[in-house]
Structure formats: structure tokens, C-alpha cells
């Protein structure tokens, strides 16, 4: 079973400037926007910077309410917040914008880094749930709750769902795993895209197989 969400304070998350977030209007089927956390004034407001031309041009406006999602490396979280003020400097070069958001009374969060995690180099394939595009990837670490994936191309934005398929164990006892996972954080490095995912839809049997594989790797 995946950890359940519980209410915590925003301060508990210890958000760091530059951390990527996913923002989405409350309306049904609204698009997702990527943003970076800029800073916070405790109990008053927090500030975010939209990422990319799409987010800057069509992003936050004063008075709108958004769902904010993210992953700290330890906590998977989300909360709602109202845009107090949006500053638009897109007429400048380079274009720039940022928004001031209301400070949330509480945050829904689940701690996911208590589970045992091992480094791996497992070949796998990922298919975007929305895009249907498939590409080969490598699992750099693995736990019963998620994985860090290296890929040549982007697997998606924070909050996007992917289908992950891989096998593990010795050749004579290969175990095949299929899981639907959610993108929690993305980093672009010299070796390509590093994407952290959490398993959202995985069978109990597959989760147990992963746990046994991980424990065996620790021993």
C-alpha cells in the first residue's frame, strides 16, 4: 500500500528556492503549468516563477485559485492557493513573470522516502499515458514506492502519468513489473533527463516482488 496523505504545515516541507512545482487551475481539464518556487514569507504568502513561454503567457492571474503539487525528495504534496498578485514583464527581453500566492492553512503530504531504496541499472521502457509515446530508459534506483529514471527524452512534466515496464532478477528467474507512475520531479543533466516517479497503480504482487528485490540488494 502506498503511504496515505496527511495534513502538515507548509514549513514541514522545507521547500527550497528553485524547486519545480506543477500548478493547475481548479476548473476541470485545465492544463498544467510548470513553475519554480522562489521564496516564502511565513504565514503570509509564497512566490513562484512560471517556467517556459507557455506558462508565462497563459499562466496565473490575480484572483484565480490553483492546485499546487510537488515533491521535495521526501514528501509528495499538494495544496490549494489563491493568486494574490501576478507580475508580468513579458514585454521585456528575456520575458519574465512571477506570482504571489496566498499562504496555505495546511498541505496534504505523504512521506515516501522511508522505504528502502537501492541503486540499480535496470533497462526499462516508458510510455506516456497521454502521449502514448514509448522510449527505452534506465532505472537508476528503485524502491517499492518509486524510482529514479534516466532517459534521453523528457518523460513529462510534474504530475504527468507514465506507464513503466521492466524486469528484475536473474535470467532464469526474471520477474516482470508493469506500473503506472506519476512524475514528481525532473532534472536535466549532462547524461539526459533524470525523472523521479512514484508508483500510483501497481499490483500488490508486483510491489512485493520489488520489495523482495530491494531487500536482497541491501543484504
C-alpha positions in Angstrom: 0.0 0.0 0.0 1.2 3.5 -0.8 1.5 5.9 2.1 -1.6 8.0 2.8 -1.8 11.8 2.6 -1.9 13.7 5.8 -2.3 17.3 6.7 1.0 19.1 7.5 2.2 22.7 7.6 4.0 24.2 4.7 7.0 24.8 6.9 7.3 21.0 7.4 8.1 20.6 3.7 11.2 22.8 3.9 10.8 24.0 0.3 14.0 25.2 -1.4 14.2 28.0 -3.9 14.4 26.7 -7.5 12.3 23.6 -6.7 9.9 22.7 -9.5 6.2 22.7 -8.9 3.1 21.9 -11.0 0.3 24.3 -10.9 -3.3 23.8 -12.3 -6.4 25.9 -12.2 -9.4 24.4 -10.3 -11.5 24.1 -13.4 -11.9 20.6 -14.8 -9.5 19.6 -17.6 -7.4 22.7 -17.0 -3.8 22.4 -18.4 -0.8 22.0 -16.1 1.8 24.8 -15.8 5.3 24.3 -14.6 6.7 26.8 -12.0 9.7 27.2 -9.7 9.4 28.0 -6.0 11.0 31.4 -5.4 10.5 32.0 -1.7 8.0 32.4 1.2 7.0 34.9 3.9 5.8 32.7 6.7 2.1 32.8 7.4 1.6 35.5 4.7 2.5 34.4 1.1 4.8 32.4 -1.2 6.2 33.4 -4.6 6.6 31.2 -7.7 8.1 31.8 -11.2 6.4 30.2 -14.2 8.7 28.1 -16.4 8.6 28.3 -20.2 6.8 30.5 -22.7 3.5 28.6 -22.3 3.5 29.1 -18.6 4.5 32.7 -18.7 2.0 33.7 -21.4 -1.1 31.8 -20.2 -0.3 31.3 -16.5 -1.5 32.8 -13.3 -3.8 35.9 -12.9 -4.8 37.7 -9.7 -7.9 36.2 -8.0 -7.5 32.7 -9.5 -7.2 29.6 -7.4 -4.7 26.9 -8.2 -3.8 23.4 -7.0 0.0 23.3 -6.4 1.8 19.9 -6.5 5.4 19.0 -5.9 7.9 16.6 -4.5 10.7 17.6 -2.1 12.7 14.3 -2.3 11.0 13.2 0.9 7.4 14.4 0.7 4.9 14.1 -2.2 2.5 17.0 -1.6 -0.3 19.3 -2.9 -2.3 22.3 -1.6 -4.6 25.0 -2.9 -3.7 28.6 -3.1 -5.1 31.9 -4.4 -3.1 34.2 -6.6 -2.8 37.5 -4.7 -0.9 39.3 -7.4 0.8 38.4 -10.7 3.6 40.4 -12.1 4.0 40.3 -15.9 7.2 41.5 -17.5 6.8 39.5 -20.7 7.2 42.8 -22.8 10.9 42.7 -21.8 13.7 40.5 -23.2 14.0 38.0 -21.8 10.4 37.6 -20.8 9.9 37.3 -17.0 6.9 36.9 -14.7 6.2 35.8 -11.1 3.2 35.4 -8.9 2.5 36.0 -5.2 0.2 33.2 -3.7 -1.7 33.0 -0.5 -0.1 31.0 2.3 -2.0 27.7 2.7 -3.5 26.8 6.1 -2.4 23.2 5.6 -0.8 21.0 3.0 -1.7 17.4 2.0 1.5 15.4 2.1 2.8 11.9 2.3 6.3 10.8 3.3 7.6 8.4 0.7 11.4 8.2 1.4 11.1 5.9 4.5 11.1 2.9 2.2 14.3 1.1 1.4 15.9 2.2 -1.9 18.8 0.7 -3.8 20.9 1.9 -6.7 20.2 -0.1 -9.9 20.9 0.0 -13.7 17.8 -1.8 -14.9 16.7 -1.4 -18.5 13.0 -0.4 -18.8 10.5 1.2 -21.2 8.2 4.1 -20.5 5.0 5.0 -22.3 3.3 8.3 -21.7 -0.3 7.8 -20.6 -1.4 10.8 -22.6 1.1 10.9 -25.4 1.3 7.1 -26.0 5.0 7.7 -27.0 7.3 4.9 -25.8 11.1 5.1 -25.2 13.8 3.0 -23.6 15.1 4.2 -20.2 17.3 3.1 -17.3 16.2 2.8 -13.7 19.0 4.3 -11.6 17.3 3.5 -8.2 14.3 1.5 -7.1 12.0 1.1 -4.1 8.6 -0.3 -3.5 7.2 3.2 -3.8 9.0 4.6 -6.9 12.1 5.0 -9.0 14.6 7.5 -10.4 14.7 7.1 -14.2 17.3 8.3 -16.7 16.2 9.0 -20.3 17.3 10.7 -23.5 14.0 12.5 -23.9 11.6 14.1 -21.5 9.1 11.7 -19.8 6.7 14.5 -19.0 6.1 17.3 -16.6 5.5 17.1 -12.8 2.1 15.4 -12.3 2.1 13.6 -15.6 1.3 9.9 -15.6 3.5 7.3 -17.3 3.4 3.5 -17.8 6.6 1.8 -16.7 7.6 -1.8 -17.7 10.8 -3.5 -16.5 12.1 -6.9 -15.4 14.4 -7.8 -12.5 16.2 -10.8 -11.0 18.5 -13.4 -12.5 17.8 -14.5 -16.1 16.4 -17.9 -15.0 14.0 -16.2 -12.5 13.1 -12.9 -14.2 10.1 -11.0 -12.7 8.2 -8.6 -14.9 6.7 -5.5 -13.5 4.1 -3.1 -15.0 3.2 0.0 -13.1 1.5 3.4 -13.7 3.6 6.1 -12.1 3.4 9.8 -11.6 6.2 12.2 -12.3 7.3 14.0 -9.1 10.5 15.8 -10.1 12.6 16.4 -13.2 16.2 17.4 -13.6 18.1 17.9 -16.8 21.8 16.9 -16.6 24.8 16.1 -18.8 23.5 12.5 -19.1 20.0 13.4 -20.1 16.8 13.6 -18.1 16.6 12.4 -14.5 12.9 11.8 -13.6 11.7 10.8 -10.2 8.4 8.9 -10.2 6.0 7.4 -7.6 4.0 4.3 -8.3 0.3 5.2 -8.4 -1.2 2.0 -9.8 0.7 -1.2 -9.3 -0.4 -4.7 -8.2 0.2 -5.9 -4.7 2.2 -8.8 -6.2 4.5 -6.6 -8.2 5.1 -4.3 -5.2 6.0 -7.3 -3.1 8.4 -8.5 -5.8 10.1 -5.1 -5.9 10.4 -5.1 -2.1 12.0 -8.5 -2.1 14.4 -7.5 -4.8 15.3 -4.3 -3.0 15.9 -6.1 0.4 18.0 -8.7 -1.4 20.1 -5.9 -2.9 20.7 -4.4 0.6 21.8 -7.7 2.2 
